[in-house]
Amino acid sequence: MTRWLWRAEAATVLGGALAAESGLAWALLGGRPPGWVIAGHLGVVALLLLWRHSYRRRHHPLRIGELYILATAALGPVGALGALWTGALHRVFGRRPGGFEAWRRSLFGEGAPGQWDTLFENIASGREKPASGAAVLSFTDLIRYGDTDEKHTLLMLIAKDFKPMFAPSLRLALRDPQLRSQAAIAVARIENDHAERANHLASVAEGHPSDYPAWLELARHLDNYAYVGLWDEERVHDLRHQALAAYRQCLALRPGDPEVSTAVGRMLCRCGQLAEAADMLRPIAYGSGDKLSSVPWYGECLYRLGRFDELHHLLRMAKYLAEFRSRVPREILHAIELWDEGRRPCVEGVAP
């Protein structure tokens, strides 16, 4: 109701100014002295300026106000009438903001309830429903060879439930002229979701400095965020250091935690602090901690530091080979066996 009163006030003032200018023009045509008409015209413009200043202080700025005053000052009643006509046309034909979701739906469309979720599960698993047994194209193949509707559907699914494994498909879509704008929307949505989550977790952790689960959740989120695969090197570097700081806080709250110590060592290795990473990982690699996580990272540190004798000793551990034989891919076992003295890797198709 208040907004309509503001509009009524503006319409009354602008209409009155138009009537006054029309009267002055009629007086000039009727033989009135030009000086009298000019003085009246300047008075109308001055009153309009005072009203605009008062209106802006009391209400929201009136977009047409400045145009109306300038047009009236320059062209008299013709300018006032033209400004009012322009405002009316803008009111009728001007664009209206519809919100992000309406814009996204206009780009991607909407399917029947559950349709996209079912398709997402089928594509992610690599197969259609068990009844059909037909293979589904991979995400990257769908981006390359699918039709436009399929590509748009896939981008909507990726943005809805993003996982780092989808990053190559999204980067490929960013290079496709037909998909670039939709892919940019998806990236912006993913980045916004991650940033909001990180800010929330950081505020919770900083508000409870001794809350170990809160710091661990923040560290893991930043850790995963760094490996999304969509950011530039500088952004990844900053995220790694933030994750490292959060992991260190966890380690300060629970010294000696093997899981967190492994995470700290891994982040140090990623950040290029190899000597400190090796010192952090060595007790876990040779102790009773999770060797599946610690040994590979410790081995990478030793290799990059050029400490090959220690690396050779690490990978010769019988316990290591026995523990991992059923838990790591064969390709990794072949690489490990190359360092095992007295053994040769058994590769299919290659004679020992």
PLY file of the C-alpha trace (Angstrom):
ply
format ascii 1.0
element vertex 352
property float x
property float y
property float z
element edge 351
property int vertex1
property int vertex2
end_header
0.00 0.00 0.00
2.81 2.41 0.88
4.48 1.82 -2.49
1.29 2.74 -4.31
1.09 5.97 -2.30
4.65 6.82 -3.37
3.75 6.18 -6.97
0.59 8.25 -6.68
2.61 11.14 -5.25
5.13 10.94 -8.11
2.39 10.73 -10.73
0.61 13.74 -9.24
3.75 15.90 -9.15
4.93 14.92 -12.62
1.46 15.34 -14.07
1.14 18.74 -12.39
4.50 19.81 -13.81
3.38 18.73 -17.28
0.18 20.74 -16.88
2.15 23.80 -15.70
4.56 23.56 -18.63
1.67 23.15 -21.04
0.02 26.25 -19.55
3.22 28.25 -19.94
3.54 27.15 -23.56
-0.07 28.15 -24.21
0.56 31.52 -22.56
3.60 32.10 -24.77
1.54 31.33 -27.86
-1.15 33.67 -26.54
1.21 36.64 -26.51
2.50 36.65 -22.95
5.95 38.26 -22.49
8.76 35.69 -23.00
10.50 36.81 -19.81
7.43 35.94 -17.76
7.17 32.52 -19.41
10.89 31.77 -18.91
10.66 32.74 -15.24
7.70 30.41 -14.80
9.58 27.61 -16.59
12.60 28.01 -14.32
10.30 28.02 -11.31
8.74 24.72 -12.38
12.19 23.14 -12.86
13.35 24.42 -9.45
10.25 22.99 -7.75
10.87 19.65 -9.47
14.46 19.60 -8.19
13.31 20.33 -4.64
10.67 17.62 -4.86
13.14 15.06 -6.22
15.53 15.76 -3.33
12.73 15.39 -0.80
11.38 12.25 -2.49
14.77 10.52 -2.46
15.16 11.22 1.25
11.70 9.89 2.10
11.38 7.03 -0.38
13.42 5.04 -2.85
15.08 6.88 -5.77
12.74 7.47 -8.73
14.45 6.27 -11.89
12.45 8.49 -14.20
12.88 11.58 -12.01
16.23 12.73 -13.38
15.17 12.07 -16.98
11.92 13.95 -16.46
13.63 17.01 -14.96
16.32 17.16 -17.66
13.80 16.69 -20.47
11.45 19.29 -18.99
14.26 21.83 -18.50
15.45 21.39 -22.09
12.20 20.89 -24.03
9.42 22.11 -21.78
6.10 20.27 -22.09
7.34 18.19 -25.03
10.23 16.85 -22.93
7.96 16.18 -19.94
5.49 14.28 -22.12
8.29 12.28 -23.76
9.79 11.36 -20.39
6.43 10.18 -19.08
5.88 8.13 -22.23
9.34 6.57 -21.85
8.59 5.64 -18.25
5.29 4.07 -19.25
6.95 1.99 -21.98
9.66 0.87 -19.57
7.01 -0.15 -17.07
5.25 -2.29 -19.65
8.18 -3.82 -21.53
11.04 -3.70 -19.01
12.68 -6.96 -17.93
11.81 -8.34 -14.52
14.29 -10.37 -12.42
13.03 -13.92 -12.02
15.54 -15.43 -9.60
18.36 -17.89 -10.15
16.23 -21.04 -10.08
13.87 -19.76 -12.78
16.85 -18.79 -14.92
18.48 -22.20 -14.40
15.25 -23.99 -15.31
15.00 -21.93 -18.49
18.47 -23.14 -19.46
18.39 -26.75 -18.29
14.70 -27.59 -18.14
13.05 -29.92 -15.66
12.17 -33.57 -16.03
9.64 -35.74 -14.30
10.21 -36.38 -10.58
12.97 -38.92 -10.10
13.92 -39.01 -13.79
17.26 -37.22 -13.38
18.14 -39.08 -10.18
17.60 -42.42 -11.92
19.63 -41.34 -14.94
22.40 -40.08 -12.66
22.64 -43.42 -10.86
22.71 -45.29 -14.16
25.44 -43.11 -15.64
27.52 -43.12 -12.45
27.37 -46.93 -12.26
28.23 -47.29 -15.94
25.14 -49.35 -16.78
21.43 -49.02 -17.41
18.88 -50.70 -15.18
19.64 -54.39 -14.54
16.66 -55.41 -16.67
18.16 -53.93 -19.80
21.85 -54.52 -19.13
22.83 -51.97 -21.77
25.98 -49.97 -21.19
25.80 -46.23 -20.74
28.33 -43.83 -22.19
30.82 -42.37 -19.75
30.44 -38.74 -18.73
33.23 -37.57 -21.03
31.86 -39.55 -23.99
28.44 -38.07 -23.37
29.92 -34.55 -23.38
31.77 -35.30 -26.62
29.18 -37.25 -28.59
25.79 -36.72 -26.92
23.11 -34.43 -28.29
22.45 -31.02 -26.78
19.64 -32.15 -24.47
21.73 -35.01 -23.10
24.66 -32.68 -22.46
22.48 -30.16 -20.64
20.94 -32.92 -18.55
24.36 -34.25 -17.62
25.60 -30.81 -16.58
22.55 -30.37 -14.37
23.25 -33.72 -12.72
26.92 -32.89 -12.19
26.05 -29.57 -10.55
23.38 -31.20 -8.40
25.62 -33.91 -6.94
29.21 -33.04 -7.80
32.09 -35.42 -7.11
35.77 -34.82 -7.94
35.65 -37.68 -10.46
33.30 -35.53 -12.57
35.83 -32.67 -12.91
37.30 -33.83 -16.28
33.83 -33.88 -17.82
33.09 -30.41 -16.47
36.39 -29.04 -17.77
35.58 -30.55 -21.16
32.18 -28.86 -21.10
33.83 -25.50 -20.38
35.66 -25.82 -23.71
32.49 -26.64 -25.65
30.94 -23.47 -27.19
27.43 -24.93 -26.83
27.90 -25.77 -23.15
30.23 -23.04 -21.92
27.59 -20.88 -20.25
25.82 -23.82 -18.59
29.14 -25.30 -17.46
30.16 -21.94 -15.98
26.88 -21.87 -14.04
27.59 -25.37 -12.75
31.14 -24.42 -11.68
29.84 -21.30 -9.93
27.25 -23.36 -8.08
29.83 -25.95 -7.02
32.24 -23.26 -5.86
29.52 -21.44 -3.95
28.39 -24.64 -2.21
31.95 -25.53 -1.18
32.73 -21.99 0.00
29.55 -21.71 2.07
30.25 -25.06 3.69
33.88 -24.10 4.42
32.85 -20.77 5.98
30.26 -22.48 8.16
32.69 -25.16 9.36
35.39 -22.56 10.01
33.05 -20.43 12.13
32.01 -23.50 14.15
35.60 -24.65 14.69
36.90 -21.19 15.60
34.01 -20.76 18.03
35.00 -24.03 19.77
38.83 -24.18 19.71
38.95 -27.45 21.66
36.31 -29.27 19.60
38.31 -31.99 17.83
35.46 -33.28 15.57
34.75 -29.73 14.35
38.38 -29.13 13.38
38.63 -32.55 11.76
35.49 -31.94 9.69
36.85 -28.56 8.57
40.23 -30.06 7.66
38.67 -32.87 5.64
36.36 -30.48 3.82
39.25 -28.19 2.83
41.33 -31.24 1.91
38.62 -32.57 -0.39
37.92 -29.06 -1.70
41.54 -28.72 -2.81
41.25 -31.86 -4.93
38.02 -30.97 -6.72
40.03 -30.55 -9.93
38.47 -27.27 -11.07
40.70 -24.67 -9.43
43.96 -23.08 -10.52
47.27 -23.87 -8.84
47.24 -20.79 -6.63
43.79 -21.63 -5.28
44.79 -25.25 -4.67
47.96 -24.10 -2.88
45.95 -21.86 -0.53
43.42 -24.60 0.20
46.16 -27.11 0.99
47.75 -24.76 3.49
44.38 -24.05 5.10
43.72 -27.79 5.37
47.21 -28.32 6.79
46.59 -25.68 9.47
43.30 -27.34 10.43
44.95 -30.79 10.58
47.71 -29.36 12.80
45.05 -28.04 15.15
43.55 -31.54 15.30
46.99 -32.98 16.03
47.49 -30.44 18.80
44.23 -31.59 20.39
45.06 -35.29 19.96
48.83 -35.77 19.69
49.93 -38.97 18.01
46.64 -39.70 16.24
47.84 -41.90 13.32
45.06 -40.88 10.94
45.63 -37.16 11.46
49.42 -37.60 11.45
49.16 -39.33 8.08
46.98 -36.51 6.78
49.49 -33.91 8.02
52.34 -35.82 6.37
50.41 -36.08 3.13
49.62 -32.35 3.10
53.24 -31.51 3.89
54.33 -33.68 0.98
51.84 -31.97 -1.32
53.05 -28.56 -0.14
56.68 -29.48 -0.89
57.85 -29.73 2.73
59.34 -33.17 2.12
61.77 -33.52 5.03
59.13 -32.62 7.61
56.63 -34.89 5.87
59.07 -37.82 5.97
59.70 -37.28 9.69
55.95 -37.24 10.30
55.20 -40.36 8.24
58.11 -42.61 9.23
56.78 -43.68 12.68
53.42 -44.54 11.14
54.87 -46.43 8.18
57.01 -48.62 10.44
54.54 -48.73 13.31
51.08 -50.18 13.73
49.15 -47.44 11.93
47.35 -47.57 8.60
50.14 -48.50 6.20
47.85 -48.40 3.20
47.81 -44.60 3.53
51.15 -43.81 5.16
53.62 -46.04 3.28
52.94 -44.71 -0.25
53.27 -41.10 0.92
56.38 -41.87 2.93
57.81 -43.63 -0.11
57.08 -40.61 -2.30
58.86 -38.33 0.17
61.92 -40.61 0.21
61.98 -40.79 -3.58
61.72 -37.03 -4.04
64.39 -36.49 -1.38
66.71 -38.93 -3.16
66.92 -41.26 -0.14
66.77 -44.40 -2.24
68.35 -46.77 0.29
65.61 -45.99 2.78
63.00 -46.32 0.05
64.46 -49.69 -0.93
64.29 -50.88 2.68
60.74 -49.61 3.10
59.39 -51.43 0.07
61.23 -54.64 0.90
59.25 -55.14 4.05
57.66 -58.55 3.80
54.81 -57.41 5.96
54.10 -54.53 3.60
53.97 -56.77 0.52
51.80 -59.36 2.24
49.41 -56.77 3.65
48.90 -54.91 0.42
48.86 -57.73 -2.12
45.08 -58.05 -1.85
44.37 -54.34 -1.32
46.17 -52.43 -4.06
46.04 -52.63 -7.87
48.40 -55.05 -9.60
50.23 -52.19 -11.32
51.30 -50.84 -7.93
52.42 -54.29 -6.81
54.60 -54.57 -9.91
56.24 -51.24 -9.08
56.77 -52.31 -5.47
58.29 -55.63 -6.47
60.89 -53.80 -8.54
62.33 -52.52 -5.26
62.16 -55.90 -3.53
65.60 -57.46 -3.57
65.63 -60.99 -5.02
62.22 -60.63 -6.74
61.26 -59.68 -10.25
57.87 -58.31 -11.25
55.59 -60.79 -12.99
53.90 -58.90 -15.79
51.58 -60.72 -18.14
53.11 -61.18 -21.58
56.68 -60.50 -20.40
59.06 -63.37 -19.72
60.82 -63.28 -16.31
0 1
1 2
2 3
3 4
4 5
5 6
6 7
7 8
8 9
9 10
10 11
11 12
12 13
13 14
14 15
15 16
16 17
17 18
18 19
19 20
20 21
21 22
22 23
23 24
24 25
25 26
26 27
27 28
28 29
29 30
30 31
31 32
32 33
33 34
34 35
35 36
36 37
37 38
38 39
39 40
40 41
41 42
42 43
43 44
44 45
45 46
46 47
47 48
48 49
49 50
50 51
51 52
52 53
53 54
54 55
55 56
56 57
57 58
58 59
59 60
60 61
61 62
62 63
63 64
64 65
65 66
66 67
67 68
68 69
69 70
70 71
71 72
72 73
73 74
74 75
75 76
76 77
77 78
78 79
79 80
80 81
81 82
82 83
83 84
84 85
85 86
86 87
87 88
88 89
89 90
90 91
91 92
92 93
93 94
94 95
95 96
96 97
97 98
98 99
99 100
100 101
101 102
102 103
103 104
104 105
105 106
106 107
107 108
108 109
109 110
110 111
111 112
112 113
113 114
114 115
115 116
116 117
117 118
118 119
119 120
120 121
121 122
122 123
123 124
124 125
125 126
126 127
127 128
128 129
129 130
130 131
131 132
132 133
133 134
134 135
135 136
136 137
137 138
138 139
139 140
140 141
141 142
142 143
143 144
144 145
145 146
146 147
147 148
148 149
149 150
150 151
151 152
152 153
153 154
154 155
155 156
156 157
157 158
158 159
159 160
160 161
161 162
162 163
163 164
164 165
165 166
166 167
167 168
168 169
169 170
170 171
171 172
172 173
173 174
174 175
175 176
176 177
177 178
178 179
179 180
180 181
181 182
182 183
183 184
184 185
185 186
186 187
187 188
188 189
189 190
190 191
191 192
192 193
193 194
194 195
195 196
196 197
197 198
198 199
199 200
200 201
201 202
202 203
203 204
204 205
205 206
206 207
207 208
208 209
209 210
210 211
211 212
212 213
213 214
214 215
215 216
216 217
217 218
218 219
219 220
220 221
221 222
222 223
223 224
224 225
225 226
226 227
227 228
228 229
229 230
230 231
231 232
232 233
233 234
234 235
235 236
236 237
237 238
238 239
239 240
240 241
241 242
242 243
243 244
244 245
245 246
246 247
247 248
248 249
249 250
250 251
251 252
252 253
253 254
254 255
255 256
256 257
257 258
258 259
259 260
260 261
261 262
262 263
263 264
264 265
265 266
266 267
267 268
268 269
269 270
270 271
271 272
272 273
273 274
274 275
275 276
276 277
277 278
278 279
279 280
280 281
281 282
282 283
283 284
284 285
285 286
286 287
287 288
288 289
289 290
290 291
291 292
292 293
293 294
294 295
295 296
296 297
297 298
298 299
299 300
300 301
301 302
302 303
303 304
304 305
305 306
306 307
307 308
308 309
309 310
310 311
311 312
312 313
313 314
314 315
315 316
316 317
317 318
318 319
319 320
320 321
321 322
322 323
323 324
324 325
325 326
326 327
327 328
328 329
329 330
330 331
331 332
332 333
333 334
334 335
335 336
336 337
337 338
338 339
339 340
340 341
341 342
342 343
343 344
344 345
345 346
346 347
347 348
348 349
349 350
350 351
